[in-house]
Amino acid sequence: MKFYNSFSSKVLVIFFLLITIVISLQSTQVDAATFGSPITIDKNSNNPSASANTSASTADIATKKTLAITDQANQQSITDVVTQFSSPITTVTNTNQTTLLNSLISPLAIYNKVTTGDVNVNGYYIEADVGYLFSTIQNDVNVANTTTISLKSIHPNASGTASSWTIQRGYDSPVSSSKLGKSAKLPGYGDIITMSSDTTATLVGSSTQTNNIYTNMPINGAIEITAEVTNNMPAELELSLGGVVDSSDYVPHADINTLMHFNIRENIFDEVYEAMKSYSPDLKSFSVTGFHLHWIRDYRKNGFEEESPTLISDDVIDVLDGYDPADLKTEYLLYKQDGPNSDIEDAFMNGVYAKLVLDYTYKAGILSTTRTGQLVTNFGGLIVEYTSTPTTSDKLPEVKLDNEIHNLTNTDSDSPDTDGKYLAVKNVKKDDSIQYTANLNSTYDNSGENSGTISKSVYTVSIPKGMDIDTNSVEFTNDDGVVSTIDSSYVNIVTDPDDSTKQVLTVSNINLDPDGIANANFKLVFNGTVTDDNQDDFTFTPTFKGIGGYENGDTSKPMYVDADGKEQLINFDRTVEPGGGITLKPMDIDFGSFNTFVTTDVLRHRVNNDDSPVLAVQDDRSDSDKNSQTISVEQKGDLTNGTVTFPGELRFYDPDSSTDEFTSLLTGGAVPIYVSKNGETMSSISWAKDKGLLLHVNGADTAIPSGKYTTQLDWTISDTI
């Protein structure tokens, strides 16, 4: 049986004072990821369209089916060889345009993990040892709010150091620490940066934040961290920070009787709790008289300007002898009317926040007078604005669903239609990572009181039976670009009752709050891993449905808005050799670094060879099918930057030859690199350092021109003739 698969990847050569050539051959297997080229850690990985737009389209389904039933087999893996010289240095602009207000009222995204910034052009990046920094208006014990940030590089022997560390919030003025042990503090916020070594700094979140929009509420958002790297471009990191009260069903704008659930991040609460409980100042007759957690709800008729919010309730929990994790959670029916004469329903805003209070007494003065004191930690909270929802269908908002699908493991699998929409992935293999994206657009008439909120929404999509969805990684992006992880309790997967070959995934409790914007965009993203590629083509159409209003204001009569996406396709690669087949997986090839001026001919060997296979071969054929096979490689076109041809060539040095004879890949045609024997189980291909594919660079009196040099290698396995 013959079959044919093609893949392509790019190889980078970065030019500074030296030239680094990295040849990256993408795996034909599904676990292909980042190879020898400079690593890019992309915070916007939820949107693969940039890379997808450049990927080559694969053969259509009919062609694949024809190839799958052909009697003899050729397997081909295509890989790009690229050399990259750096372009002129450009200034990187600050992309954090989120307003202070939107930063505050957006749902918190709190993660207990390391945070890594983008890799700059020189290979440097910043890493924080937390995923979220606690920064609040009052933290009397000043704990649970510290992180170490480090300057790192993708290059093992990089020698760059940080000459200064800078922090900034929004458009306010930045502050910098440029000497060991010297601290810099953000005015009004209180966040402090201190250089601790030539590659690290300590960042402490505020314990006395004063730049607050709302009373009793710390500002959420992000802090921009910049490291000035000696003789290199700066490295940057955006770290989320603020209070640590979160809500899985938070809506910034809500109608009456909207139930919301709130919780305090337990790991941070526990650290604060232990520090406060062990508080033992040098005070005469010091004695703790109470230790309580407060869940406070209030309403604010004057909105931002409210200095004394009216208390609705204060749930006090005694934690002197310990606490139950359930104490860190609460729920509140916002805008609940206490009676016909209650003015709470007219509140412009409601607030929900939590604080931990330690009360104590001590004696002071000549007469040893008993005095009282307090330690307080404010964990922050959330603000909800009152809104009115439509009572008639003609006032309902509208929603559109524009769906996409991408193969993150093999971008060549992405198959755009004639309109450039990515609605299909083809030749999908086992272990491929498939990304589902739902782009949601809401529109409404924002000239009145209607907020345009679509609440309690459900996204529904069919997925193949052989697809494993990570229910803990479903992410939602609101109209301000703030990304939050949806609580896994709202993600449900069941077998389709009408078709046992399908599963149905639902994501519930989605709230689209346009925040006064008449035309707003939202995004839902999740990933799945293929566990079985021996499946028929799978077609599906996602749907979205939510509450846009209530008929005549009666909350028992919701009025729904919905949208259907476009039909999508997953085409599985079901090609199977009788008794098994042969799989090729090209590995990375790195030719190291050399000066831009090469005056004499140079033969560049592979570095970090370590006898590692250059081409991984998996031979699953039965013994009766193990006839002789030939593996060949062919260079498709010149190695060029579009205008200039690279001054050199790739050569193949026969590992079985005792001489220095070679075959240039520029001669055209496929160059055999290995021929197996009949009955032989083929193994992965590896070469001695001075054999196999090597790079010959022609000497010249001029520097190698800058640019991006590319060509394509075709790796082929076929029956030996």
Sequence and secondary structure as in RCSB ss.txt:
>XXXX:A:sequence
MKFYNSFSSKVLVIFFLLITIVISLQSTQVDAATFGSPITIDKNSNNPSASANTSASTADIATKKTLAITDQANQ
QSITDVVTQFSSPITTVTNTNQTTLLNSLISPLAIYNKVTTGDVNVNGYYIEADVGYLFSTIQNDVNVANTTTIS
LKSIHPNASGTASSWTIQRGYDSPVSSSKLGKSAKLPGYGDIITMSSDTTATLVGSSTQTNNIYTNMPINGAIEI
TAEVTNNMPAELELSLGGVVDSSDYVPHADINTLMHFNIRENIFDEVYEAMKSYSPDLKSFSVTGFHLHWIRDYR
KNGFEEESPTLISDDVIDVLDGYDPADLKTEYLLYKQDGPNSDIEDAFMNGVYAKLVLDYTYKAGILSTTRTGQL
VTNFGGLIVEYTSTPTTSDKLPEVKLDNEIHNLTNTDSDSPDTDGKYLAVKNVKKDDSIQYTANLNSTYDNSGEN
SGTISKSVYTVSIPKGMDIDTNSVEFTNDDGVVSTIDSSYVNIVTDPDDSTKQVLTVSNINLDPDGIANANFKLV
FNGTVTDDNQDDFTFTPTFKGIGGYENGDTSKPMYVDADGKEQLINFDRTVEPGGGITLKPMDIDFGSFNTFVTT
DVLRHRVNNDDSPVLAVQDDRSDSDKNSQTISVEQKGDLTNGTVTFPGELRFYDPDSSTDEFTSLLTGGAVPIYV
SKNGETMSSISWAKDKGLLLHVNGADTAIPSGKYTTQLDWTISDTI
>XXXX:A:secstr
 B          EEESSEEEEEE    SSTT    SS     TTTT THHHHTTS     HHHHHHHHTBSS  E
EEEEEEEEE               HHHHHHS      S EE    TTSEEEEES S EE  S BTT  S EEEEE
EEESSTT    EEEEEEE TTS  EEE SBT EEE TTT  EEEE SSSEEEEE  SS    SSTT    EEEEE
EEEETTS  EEEEEEEE  EE TT  SEE SSEEEEEEE HHHHHHHHHHHHT   S EEEEEEEEEEEEEEEEE
TTGGG SS EEEEEEEEE TT   GGGGEEEEEET   STT SGGG SEEEEEEEEEEEEEEEETTTTEEEEEEE
EEEEEEEEEEE B  SSGGG  EEEEEEEEEESS GGGEEE TTS EEEEEEE TT EEEEEEEEEEE  TTSSB
   EEEEEEEEEEETTEEE TT  EEE TT  EEE  GGGEEEEE TT TTEEEEEEEEEEE  TT SEEEEEEE
EEEEES      EEE  EEEEEEEEGGG TTSEEEEEEE   EEEEE     TT  EEEEE  EEEEEEES   S
 EEE  SS TT  SEEEEE   GGG   EEEEEEEEEEEESSSSB SEEEEEE TT SS  EEEGGG S EEEEE
  TT     B   TTSEEEEEE   SS    SEEEEEEEEEEEE  
